[in-house]
């Protein structure tokens, strides 16, 4: 079953809320780039994202460039951003980058 697509205004409002996911709306997707300490750290981060994605049964597009991981979220079967994307974005924001002890905000 497809999820209802959120309007750009709804997405922008969600990204502006106090407990917002720290992502950007780019070309109709939620996008975030995370800097990790090194390539191994990037792989570890992606592994944690993968576990969250499997649990949610909702999977981001992932691009790894050495220590930088870019994630893009869109609900493909709904052809837009849905609550699933915002929920997964918030869950991903809670992942810690362990080698630096920082949050994954980037």
Beta strands, then each sheet from edge to edge (+ up, - down):
strand 1: 24-26
strand 2: 29-35
strand 3: 61-65
strand 4: 68-73
strand 5: 96-97
strand 6: 102-103
sheet 1: 1+ 2- 4+ 3-
sheet 2: 5+ 6-
end
